[in-house]
Every structure is written in structure tokens, then in C-alpha cells.
Amino acid sequence: MGDTVTGMPADTVSVTGWGRTAPTAARLIRPGTYEEAVAAVRDCGARGGIPRGLGRAYGDAAQNAGGSVLDMTGLDRVHVIDAAGGIVLCDAGVSLHRLMEVLLPLGWFVPVTPGTRQVTVGGAIGADIHGKNHHGSGSFSRHVLSLELLTADGGIRTVGRGTPLFDATTGGMGLTGVILTATIQLQPVETSLMSVDTERARDLDELMARLTAGDHRYRYSVAWIDLLARGAATGRGVLTRGDHAPLESVSTRARRNPLAFRTSRFPAAPAFLPEGLLTRTTVGAFNELWYRTAPRARTGELQRISTFFHPLDGVPHWNRIYGRGGFVQYQFVVGHDQEDAVRRIVRRISERRCPSFLAVLKRFGDADPGWLSFPVPGWTLALDIPTGLPGLGALLDELDEEVATAGGRVYLAKDSRLRPELLAAMYPRLDDFRALRAELDPRGVFVSDLSRRLNL
């Protein structure tokens, strides 16, 4: 059923995260101007509202049961590009994909990208996203020079780095206000190709040792890990590391248009797939094939940016492969001195035979100052698990305890089931965030399913 919010259409729809685990109904409002965004915030209703981008948060961070969800993708203009200094001013609804289309031909690349380019700038800031280059470049907020924030009183504030409001907003999951614009420092590149080194590691210890010894030589580094391997092969994986290819390394043909942004696209996953498609047997066969076909050692392979960073973007709606029940993406980080905790967690997942084929291990570098920003120096593991796995809830609760005991944390942009009593131990600045939010938004205008569940 549709209604209006000060002249804008507002339909009640089912909203869910990318994991498709817990849909809730909300009024979806899509402002097309800053004035309409202000009007939407002032008319969110008793259940409040939460900004939403392209829906790639895996859990319930951009849902608001019974309230309003502000779809900010209608504000998607690139306002100013400083092609000499590598700075862009754009609306928060602009996607990273769009920025790549616009900026790569000019010799610039986004400073941080996660495993999908279908993320808005506002979402990138709200979740303070990280990528394969965190060990050297930090998270997205490190490269944001300033932003414009629409707050609960309907005012628009210019928020600069080093201020409490900036640190509460970067990683604040949209709970301090609606980001309208951002000014971002970019990464210079000579080509739109990546020079990639790939190698196999026979077990977790070898994998971690190679990451530790070699990450400093690469701008980007990640390891796929086989979480179904057991025994001596527990934690075996494939390392993929690289950097932007310099012009001199590409072919004569590629030099004719070295900054062309090319992507691949395959058929979309069907809307309905049978439950139980991803079993231990099918995922085990995939993992075995993936590991065995990876090169033992290969250097200098040229890959497209889309291939290196965003292979799953080539399959629209790939999240459907998990069936109607959806999936949980679980990501944690523990310190560099907590390798034993990583080993215990990987061993526990392996022993439980979790059918996960999207599992990646990375090393984080220095943290950025966002109060609820996820990355801290150490080891991070992310994995997808179908919700139908027997005993999944109990297993993840055990992993949460292990992570908290090791001084680590889970990623709020992917969470949909963390117990709230663990949150303060994982995020030491939680009380500061709550206090600033109470001062800035005393009526609770900005609220989400995540914030209610965790009392953010």
C-alpha cells in the first residue's frame, strides 16, 4: 500500500539485508533532492528512519521494522572532480561502480573498495568499509576529507576529520544522520589492470606465515581459505596479492586505451533455487577444485580491476544461490598476537563441516578513529554459511565468545544475530557513541533493526 511523505511516494515493502535472513516491513522513501531528504527526516514517524544505499549490508543495519527506510540512491550526482589533485565531491548515493566509470579514465581509482563495487559512498562511510589494502591504506574513512550530514533536527552540518561527529559517523551505521555528500581523496593509477601474484599454501600456518612475511610488498592482499579441509590440510588456501599495473607492464594493444574500465556480466541467479543446494558435498567438491586448479606459484598475471576486486559482481543476485533461507556472513577480527585464536576458530569451523565456499583471510593494519569502525590491527576472517546448517546459532555464539575473549570484535555491517551483552567488550567506544547519539538525536529519529537489537 502506498502513501506519501510531504509529496514523495512512500510504499510499505519488505526490506532485508544481502543475506536475506530477517526481512521486515517498512515505508520506503526515495528522496530526489536535499530538500526532500530533509522533509523525509522530519516526517519519519514514531518508529523513526534509517538511510539505505544499495542494500549490500548483509544483516539488518539498513532495515527498520514498522518505520521508514530512506533510499538514498536518488541522490547520485558527481559534483566536482579535481583531476590534478585526485579529489572528488559527490552525493552519498553515488555507487563505487559509478565512481570507477567516471574516475578511471582520468587516472584515478577509489582509495578503498570491498568485494563489491555495488556500494554507495554513504554506505561505504556508514560501515567504514575495508578492502584488500587495509594493511597499508586503512579503511574508507581515512580518505574522506569532509562530509555533509543531515541530522535529526533537519539541519545540514559540514563535518570534518578529527571531530567527534566525524568519528561517530564513520562506522556509525547511519545512526548519526543521513550523509548527503562526501569529499574523497583518490588513488592515482596508470592503467585499469592489476598485476597479480597467486600461490597456494598447504595449511593455515603456512598461509598465515606467507601473509605476515609478504604483505608489505603488495598494496592488495587476500587469501581464500578452504574451511572444509581437515587434518594436515586444515586451513589450506590460495593467496592473491597485487598492485595496479604500471603502463610499462601492459601490452602495446592495451596501451591504446590503458584506463578503460571493462567488466564482465553473467546470467543472474534464478529467483528461486532449491534448498540444500550448498551442502558439505557440493561445497567440498568446489573447494577441492578451486584449490587444485589454483597455480602453485604465478607472478605478474594481468587482470581486470573487476576480476581482481569484484568477481561476484558479474553474477547479479548471486545471494540467491543460498535458497530462500538465506545465509549469514560472519566476520571477526582479532589482534596480531592472537594467531592461536584464529587457529582454534578455523579448526572448530572445519570440524563442524560448515559448507562455506566464500571464506577470506586478511591482515588489517592501523585502525582508523571511527568509534564503531570494525578494523583493528590483526587477523580478520569472513565466511558465508547457509542458515539451514544445524546448530548454526549455537556455533556462532561460541565463536563470538572466543572472539570477545581474544579482545576482538565482529563486523556490525554483516551481523544479524550478535548478543548485545558482548558489544561493549568488542567496541570500547560504545558509551561515547551512545552519549553523542543521545545528544544529537534525543527523539530517536534515526533507528534500525540493528540499533534496536543491540541497543546502539
Residue pairs with C-beta under 8 A, 6 or more apart in sequence:
1 11
1 12
2 9
2 10
2 11
2 12
3 10
3 11
3 12
3 27
4 10
5 27
5 29
5 39
5 40
5 43
5 68
6 36
6 39
6 40
6 42
6 43
7 36
7 39
8 29
8 30
8 31
8 32
8 36
8 39
8 40
9 29
9 30
10 27
10 28
10 29
10 68
11 27
11 28
12 25
12 26
12 27
12 28
13 25
13 26
13 28
14 23
14 24
14 25
15 23
15 24
15 25
15 26
15 28
15 52
15 62
15 63
15 64
15 69
16 22
16 23
16 24
16 55
16 63
16 326
17 55
17 57
17 58
17 59
17 60
17 61
17 62
17 63
17 416
18 55
18 56
18 57
18 58
18 319
18 329
19 58
19 59
19 319
19 322
19 326
19 327
19 328
19 329
19 414
19 416
20 319
20 322
20 324
20 325
20 326
20 327
21 59
21 325
21 326
21 327
21 328
21 387
21 416
22 59
22 60
22 63
22 416
22 449
23 63
24 60
24 63
24 64
24 65
24 66
24 449
25 65
25 66
26 63
26 64
26 65
26 66
26 67
26 68
26 69
27 45
27 67
27 68
27 69
28 68
28 69
28 71
29 40
29 49
29 68
29 69
29 70
29 71
30 70
30 71
30 73
30 74
31 37
31 39
31 40
31 70
31 72
31 74
31 75
32 74
32 75
33 75
34 75
34 150
34 156
34 180
37 70
37 72
37 75
37 150
37 178
37 180
38 150
38 154
38 156
40 49
40 68
40 70
41 49
41 70
41 150
41 152
41 154
41 178
41 445
42 154
44 67
44 68
44 445
45 67
45 68
46 67
47 64
47 65
47 66
47 67
47 68
47 447
48 64
48 67
48 68
48 444
48 445
48 446
48 447
49 64
49 67
49 68
49 69
49 70
49 445
49 446
49 447
50 61
50 62
50 63
50 64
50 67
50 68
50 69
50 70
50 174
50 175
50 446
50 447
50 448
50 451
51 62
51 70
51 72
51 92
51 122
51 126
51 174
51 178
51 179
51 446
52 62
52 69
52 70
52 71
52 72
52 123
52 174
53 62
53 72
53 73
53 92
53 93
53 95
53 119
53 120
53 122
53 123
54 73
54 95
54 118
54 119
54 120
54 123
55 62
56 116
56 118
56 119
56 123
57 123
57 127
57 413
57 414
58 328
58 329
58 413
58 414
58 415
58 416
59 329
59 412
59 413
59 414
59 415
59 416
59 417
59 450
60 416
60 448
60 449
60 450
60 453
61 126
61 127
61 173
61 174
61 412
61 413
61 415
61 448
61 449
61 450
62 69
62 123
62 174
62 448
63 69
63 448
63 449
63 450
64 447
64 448
64 449
65 449
67 447
70 178
72 92
72 93
72 120
72 122
72 178
72 179
73 93
73 95
73 120
74 93
75 91
75 92
75 93
75 180
76 91
76 93
76 94
76 95
76 98
77 90
77 91
77 94
78 88
78 89
78 90
78 91
78 94
78 98
78 99
78 102
79 89
79 90
79 91
79 181
80 87
80 88
80 89
81 87
81 88
81 89
81 102
81 103
81 106
82 88
83 106
83 107
83 108
86 108
86 185
86 186
86 187
86 188
87 145
87 183
87 184
87 185
87 186
88 99
88 103
88 108
88 183
88 184
88 186
89 181
89 182
89 183
89 184
90 99
90 121
90 181
90 182
90 184
91 121
91 180
91 181
92 120
92 121
92 122
92 125
92 147
92 178
92 179
92 180
92 181
92 182
93 120
93 121
93 122
94 120
94 121
95 117
95 118
95 119
95 120
95 121
96 110
96 113
96 117
96 118
96 119
96 120
96 121
96 124
97 117
97 118
97 313
99 110
99 121
100 109
100 110
100 117
100 261
100 305
101 261
103 109
103 110
103 186
104 189
104 192
104 259
104 260
104 261
104 305
105 259
105 260
105 261
106 259
107 188
107 189
107 190
107 259
108 186
108 187
108 188
108 189
109 186
109 187
109 188
109 189
109 244
109 305
110 184
110 186
110 187
111 137
111 140
111 142
111 143
111 184
111 185
111 186
111 187
112 124
112 129
112 130
112 131
112 133
112 134
112 137
112 138
112 139
112 140
112 142
112 143
113 119
113 129
113 131
113 309
113 310
114 124
114 129
114 130
114 131
115 131
115 309
115 310
115 312
115 360
116 310
116 312
116 313
117 306
117 309
117 310
117 313
118 313
119 129
121 179
121 182
121 184
122 174
122 178
122 179
122 182
123 129
124 140
125 140
125 141
125 144
125 147
125 169
125 170
125 179
125 182
126 169
126 170
126 171
126 172
126 173
126 174
126 179
127 171
127 173
127 374
127 412
127 413
128 139
128 140
128 141
128 170
128 171
128 368
128 370
128 372
128 373
128 374
128 375
129 139
129 140
129 413
130 138
130 139
130 140
130 364
130 374
130 375
131 137
131 220
131 309
132 220
132 221
132 222
132 309
132 362
133 219
133 220
133 221
134 362
134 363
134 364
134 365
134 375
135 215
135 216
135 221
135 362
135 363
135 364
135 365
136 216
136 219
136 365
137 143
137 187
137 219
137 365
138 365
138 366
138 367
138 368
138 375
139 170
139 171
139 368
139 370
139 373
139 374
139 375
140 170
141 166
141 170
141 171
141 368
141 369
141 370
141 373
142 368
143 184
143 185
143 186
144 161
144 170
144 182
144 183
144 184
144 185
145 160
145 161
145 183
145 184
145 185
146 158
146 159
146 160
146 161
146 182
146 183
147 158
147 159
147 166
147 169
147 179
147 180
147 181
147 182
147 183
148 156
148 157
148 158
148 159
148 179
148 180
148 181
148 182
149 156
149 157
149 159
149 165
149 169
149 176
149 177
149 178
149 179
149 180
150 156
150 177
150 178
150 179
150 180
151 157
151 176
151 177
151 440
151 441
152 177
152 440
152 441
152 442
152 443
152 445
152 446
156 180
157 165
157 177
159 165
159 166
159 169
160 166
162 369
164 432
164 436
165 176
165 436
165 440
167 369
167 370
167 371
168 176
168 370
168 371
168 372
168 432
168 433
168 436
168 437
169 176
169 177
169 179
169 370
170 368
170 369
170 370
170 373
171 370
171 371
171 372
171 373
171 374
171 412
172 370
172 371
172 372
172 433
173 372
173 412
173 413
173 448
173 450
173 451
173 456
174 446
174 448
175 437
175 441
175 446
175 447
175 448
175 451
175 456
176 436
176 437
176 440
176 441
176 446
177 440
177 441
177 446
178 446
187 244
189 244
189 259
190 244
190 245
190 246
190 247
190 258
191 244
191 245
191 246
191 247
191 249
191 250
191 254
191 258
191 259
192 258
192 259
192 260
192 261
192 262
192 304
192 305
193 244
193 245
193 250
193 254
193 258
193 302
193 303
193 304
193 305
194 220
194 242
194 243
194 244
194 245
194 302
194 303
194 304
194 305
194 307
194 308
195 242
195 243
195 244
195 245
195 246
195 249
195 300
195 301
195 302
196 240
196 241
196 242
196 300
196 301
196 302
196 303
196 308
197 218
197 239
197 240
197 241
197 242
197 298
197 299
197 300
197 301
198 238
198 239
198 240
198 241
198 294
198 295
198 297
198 298
198 301
199 210
199 238
199 239
199 295
199 296
199 297
199 298
200 236
200 237
200 238
200 239
200 291
200 294
200 295
200 296
200 297
201 207
201 210
201 223
201 236
201 237
201 238
201 239
202 232
202 233
202 236
203 232
203 233
203 234
203 235
203 236
204 225
204 234
204 235
204 236
204 237
204 342
204 343
204 346
205 235
205 343
207 223
207 225
207 235
207 236
207 237
207 239
207 361
208 339
208 342
208 361
208 379
210 239
211 221
211 223
211 239
211 361
211 362
211 363
212 363
214 221
214 241
215 221
215 241
215 363
217 241
218 241
218 242
218 243
219 242
219 243
219 244
220 241
220 242
220 243
220 308
221 239
221 240
221 241
221 362
221 363
222 239
222 240
222 241
222 360
222 361
222 362
223 237
223 238
223 239
223 240
223 360
223 361
223 362
224 237
224 238
224 240
224 290
224 359
224 360
224 361
225 235
225 236
225 237
225 346
225 359
225 360
225 361
225 381
226 233
226 235
226 236
226 237
226 287
226 288
226 290
226 291
226 359
227 235
227 287
227 346
227 349
227 350
227 354
227 356
227 359
227 383
228 280
228 283
228 284
228 287
228 350
228 353
228 354
228 355
228 356
229 235
229 236
229 287
229 291
229 350
230 350
230 351
234 346
234 347
234 350
235 343
235 346
235 347
235 350
236 291
237 291
237 361
238 290
238 291
238 294
240 308
242 303
242 308
245 302
247 255
247 258
249 300
249 302
250 258
250 302
254 302
261 305
261 306
262 304
262 306
263 304
263 306
263 313
263 314
264 304
264 306
264 307
264 314
265 314
265 316
266 314
266 315
267 315
267 316
268 315
268 316
268 317
269 315
269 316
269 317
269 318
269 319
269 320
269 321
270 320
271 317
271 320
272 320
272 324
273 320
273 321
273 322
273 323
274 323
275 323
275 324
275 325
275 388
276 323
276 388
277 321
277 322
277 323
278 321
278 322
278 323
278 355
278 357
278 386
279 355
280 353
280 355
282 355
283 355
283 356
283 357
284 355
286 357
287 357
290 357
306 313
306 314
312 318
312 358
319 326
319 327
322 384
322 386
322 387
323 386
323 388
325 386
325 387
325 388
326 386
326 387
327 384
327 385
327 386
327 387
328 384
328 385
328 387
328 392
328 396
328 416
328 417
329 358
329 382
329 383
329 384
329 385
329 414
330 382
330 383
330 385
330 396
330 399
330 410
330 414
331 374
331 380
331 381
331 382
331 383
331 410
331 411
331 414
332 345
332 380
332 381
332 399
332 403
332 408
332 409
332 410
332 411
333 364
333 374
333 375
333 376
333 378
333 379
333 380
333 408
333 409
333 411
334 341
334 342
334 378
334 379
334 403
334 406
334 407
334 408
335 376
335 377
335 378
335 379
335 406
335 407
335 408
336 363
336 377
336 378
336 379
338 378
338 379
338 406
338 407
338 408
339 379
341 402
341 403
341 405
341 406
341 408
342 361
342 379
342 381
344 402
345 381
345 399
345 402
345 403
346 381
348 395
348 398
348 399
348 402
349 356
349 383
349 395
349 399
352 391
352 395
354 383
354 385
354 389
354 395
355 385
355 386
355 389
356 383
356 384
356 385
357 384
358 382
358 383
358 384
359 381
359 382
359 383
359 384
360 381
360 382
360 383
361 379
361 380
361 381
362 379
362 380
363 378
363 379
363 380
364 375
364 376
364 377
364 378
364 379
364 380
365 377
366 377
367 373
367 375
367 376
367 377
368 375
371 427
371 429
371 430
371 432
371 433
372 412
372 427
372 429
372 430
372 433
372 456
374 409
374 410
374 411
374 412
374 413
376 408
376 409
378 408
382 411
382 414
385 392
389 395
393 417
396 417
397 419
400 410
400 418
400 419
400 422
401 422
403 409
403 410
403 426
404 422
404 425
404 426
408 426
409 426
409 427
410 418
410 426
412 450
412 454
415 450
418 453
418 454
420 453
420 454
420 455
423 430
423 454
423 455
423 456
424 430
424 431
427 433
430 456
433 456
434 456
437 446
437 456
450 456
